[in-house]
Amino acid sequence: MKHLLYMLTFLVTTLSFAQGDPLFEQGKERYKEGKYLDAINSWMKILDKGTHSSGLYFNLGNAHYKMNNVGPSIYYFEKALQLDPLDSEIKTNLAFAENARIDAIEPLPKTIFSKWYTGLSGVLSFNGWAWTSVIFSMLFISLFLLYYFSISERKKRLLFVGSVLSVLVLLVSLAMAFQIYSDSINDKPAIIFAESSEVKSEPNMGSEAAFTLHEGTKVQIIGQDDSWVRIALIDGKDGWIPASDLKGL
């Protein structure tokens, strides 16, 4: 299955800017020749100019994978996925690169509320939930005014039920918008670049090692102290590692 990654076309996701860039074309030629480091150097010069695209990151990920650079390959596939989250080819190659990691970390079991939140957060973005709350706030005001001035008892009951439902949707929308925004602010993923990194209980070399992480593992940065960062894993473990051992996405 590993060879499937090699067979996937690494140029499909490129944007028009890159296709006409001499450095990008130079990188393509070096890649075809098997000169992956030269290809990486050419494409990195494009990044140095401040130009980014999912295609560029995708190709960098492929080149690093060819060189068995697990950490950088996962890093650049993740960067590509951030810009194009629906691209199935990026997801496939990322999965192959992740299979080369040493660490196998199982996430903590989710509560029913976490599952509900995960499901709802995937329906709309922060902006989507914010607009939903605005729409239903206006709907509530309209229904309440109609209820207040209505004479018919039957209409009043229907309008009252409608206004209550509007308030419920409004509250859910507001809660989702604030929570998704908070999550996006606190979301600071990073990839371990060091071949192995001892996670310390405190931010200094003399503290006890809690566990060891290896190249390519994805973590969350939850704090910083000078040249040390506090990281957390999806299994609930956390600790401190040197900032030089990882690279933020």
TIFITI-558234 format. One line per 3 residues: number of its first residue (from 1); their letters; for each residue x, y, z of C-alpha. Coordinates in steps of 0.001 Angstrom, whole numbers, plus 500000, padded with zeros to 6 digits. Last residue first. Layout:
// TIFITI-558234
NUM	A	X:Y:Z ~ ...
***
This chain:
// TIFITI-558234
249	LGK	501106:524605:511861 ~ 503618:524921:514670 ~ 507015:523231:514383
246	LDS	508489:520918:516996 ~ 511706:519977:518742 ~ 513103:523549:518796
243	API	510442:524577:521312 ~ 512022:522250:523861 ~ 509455:519884:525410
240	WGD	507028:520191:528339 ~ 504196:517906:529396 ~ 500725:516637:528596
237	KGD	498770:513369:528433 ~ 495033:513462:527667 ~ 494970:510819:524914
234	ILA	494678:513515:522237 ~ 498067:514835:523281 ~ 498977:518063:525067
231	IRV	502055:520252:524740 ~ 503763:522758:527005 ~ 506434:524700:525174
228	WSD	509978:525424:526288 ~ 512407:528104:525076 ~ 510946:530800:527343
225	DQG	507902:529249:529038 ~ 505046:528398:526687 ~ 501553:526952:526989
222	IIQ	498865:524808:525396 ~ 500560:523705:522173 ~ 498576:520804:520721
219	VKT	500361:517751:519371 ~ 500795:515849:516104 ~ 503429:513117:516027
216	GEH	505684:513212:512964 ~ 509001:512503:514671 ~ 508833:510732:518004
213	LTF	507456:511369:521477 ~ 508877:510185:524778 ~ 507212:509990:528189
210	AAE	507186:511692:531602 ~ 510878:512601:531737 ~ 511735:514000:535173
207	SGM	513089:517515:535424 ~ 516740:518439:534912 ~ 516278:519624:531329
204	NPE	513835:522349:532312 ~ 510176:523208:531626 ~ 508595:520739:534098
201	SKV	507150:517221:533749 ~ 509383:516640:530746 ~ 508494:515169:527353
198	ESS	511562:513499:525901 ~ 511834:514147:522169 ~ 512707:511702:519428
195	EAF	513657:512200:515774 ~ 512916:515895:516326 ~ 510294:517439:514041
192	IIA	507220:516967:516265 ~ 504240:518547:514503 ~ 502218:521434:515922
189	PKD	498586:522316:516511 ~ 497569:525600:518163 ~ 493771:525587:518496
186	NIS	492969:527989:521326 ~ 491628:530735:519075 ~ 489797:528267:516819
183	DSY	488254:526536:519832 ~ 487022:529846:521239 ~ 485446:530751:517892
180	IQF	483790:527330:517703 ~ 482487:527750:521263 ~ 481169:531276:520678
177	AMA	479382:530333:517443 ~ 478008:527098:518906 ~ 476591:528849:521977
174	LSV	475053:531586:519844 ~ 473484:529048:517489 ~ 472112:526968:520366
171	LLV	470608:530070:521970 ~ 469025:531219:518696 ~ 467669:527734:517975
168	LVS	465997:527722:521394 ~ 464711:531270:520951 ~ 463215:530397:517567
165	LVS	461513:527339:519076 ~ 459934:529563:521724 ~ 458814:532079:519073
162	GVF	457226:529337:516979 ~ 455375:527873:519968 ~ 454043:531341:520846
159	LLR	453066:532005:517234 ~ 451098:528760:517092 ~ 449345:529455:520406
156	KKR	448589:533053:519436 ~ 447203:531923:516090 ~ 444732:529603:517815
153	ESI	443760:532306:520307 ~ 442972:534775:517499 ~ 443614:538388:518489
150	SFY	447252:538744:517459 ~ 449156:541816:518625 ~ 451500:540064:521059
147	YLL	451863:536921:518955 ~ 452758:538927:515851 ~ 455280:540876:517902
144	FLS	456711:537632:519296 ~ 456933:536056:515847 ~ 458814:539044:514399
141	IFL	461202:539320:517352 ~ 461884:535574:517232 ~ 462538:535674:513490
138	MSF	465005:538536:513927 ~ 466838:536545:516608 ~ 466615:533497:514337
135	IVS	468391:535274:511475 ~ 471114:536743:513710 ~ 471773:533381:515404
132	TWA	472021:531661:512023 ~ 474452:534338:510848 ~ 476736:533575:513795
129	WGN	476400:529822:513216 ~ 477515:530218:509597 ~ 480314:532613:510474
126	FSL	481740:530116:512985 ~ 481449:527348:510386 ~ 478386:525186:509904
123	VGS	477480:521485:509997 ~ 480812:520201:511323 ~ 480382:522018:514624
120	LGT	477044:520238:515081 ~ 478522:516747:514819 ~ 481498:517519:517021
117	YWK	479215:519166:519581 ~ 476891:516169:519656 ~ 479831:513796:520034
114	SFI	481259:515911:522835 ~ 477869:515871:524569 ~ 477709:512067:524297
111	TKP	481116:511840:525928 ~ 484118:511103:523756 ~ 486601:508334:524493
108	LPE	490169:509679:524827 ~ 492169:509532:521642 ~ 494549:506638:520927
105	IAD	498175:507528:520274 ~ 500319:505350:518021 ~ 503816:506851:518070
102	IRA	506321:505501:515560 ~ 505054:507432:512560 ~ 505185:505927:509061
99	NEA	501404:505377:509001 ~ 501028:509156:509321 ~ 502662:509580:505906
96	FAL	500144:507206:504340 ~ 497242:509063:505972 ~ 498609:512401:504778
93	NTK	498788:511024:501248 ~ 495139:510017:501351 ~ 493963:513282:502922
90	IES	495843:515310:500313 ~ 494252:513218:497565 ~ 490781:513647:499048
87	DLP	490895:517454:498892 ~ 488085:518735:501116 ~ 490262:520636:503603
84	DLQ	492038:522727:500942 ~ 494068:525437:502697 ~ 494347:523607:506025
81	LAK	494859:520348:504134 ~ 497961:521711:502417 ~ 499436:522728:505769
78	EFY	498684:519234:507125 ~ 500403:517685:504107 ~ 503342:520017:504773
75	YIS	503695:518969:508407 ~ 503186:515271:507682 ~ 506046:515336:505161
72	PGV	508214:517471:507464 ~ 507893:515004:510358 ~ 508304:511797:508353
69	NNM	511387:512786:506390 ~ 511698:509476:504543 ~ 513237:511234:501508
66	KYH	510257:510318:499313 ~ 508024:511588:502116 ~ 509852:514912:502012
63	ANG	509150:515218:498285 ~ 505489:514303:498755 ~ 504995:516855:501533
60	LNF	506675:519559:499481 ~ 504320:518712:496621 ~ 501280:519085:498871
57	YLG	502567:522349:500325 ~ 502861:523815:496834 ~ 499476:522476:495800
54	SSH	497758:523826:498916 ~ 499071:527263:498079 ~ 501463:529825:499523
51	TGK	503527:532747:498219 ~ 505505:534767:500763 ~ 508730:534981:498733
48	DLI	510309:532464:501119 ~ 507520:530066:500189 ~ 508625:530217:496553
45	KMW	512239:529643:497617 ~ 511021:526580:499506 ~ 509791:525151:496207
42	SNI	513249:525252:494646 ~ 514950:523836:497745 ~ 512401:521021:497960
39	ADL	513012:520064:494326 ~ 516775:520050:494935 ~ 516243:517784:497942
36	YKG	514037:515491:495863 ~ 516459:514900:493034 ~ 514564:511890:491700
33	EKY	514663:513225:488150 ~ 510909:513786:488205 ~ 511317:515804:491407
30	REK	514100:517931:489900 ~ 511874:518684:486904 ~ 508928:519627:489077
27	GQE	511121:521841:491267 ~ 512321:523739:488211 ~ 508725:524236:487151
24	FLP	507945:525646:490585 ~ 510993:527886:490483 ~ 510028:529141:487022
21	DGQ	506536:530061:488271 ~ 503842:529446:485657 ~ 502258:526436:487277
18	AFS	502662:527994:490692 ~ 500356:530943:490155 ~ 497765:528754:488411
15	LTT	497228:526624:491479 ~ 498672:523175:492033 ~ 496383:520389:493227
12	VLF	497088:517855:490514 ~ 500888:518085:490534 ~ 501829:515273:492900
9	TLM	500114:512522:490954 ~ 499537:509530:493199 ~ 501740:506582:492252
6	YLL	504278:507170:495001 ~ 501525:507183:497593 ~ 500250:503875:496255
3	HKM	503671:502376:496947 ~ 502919:502287:500660 ~ 500000:500000:500000
***
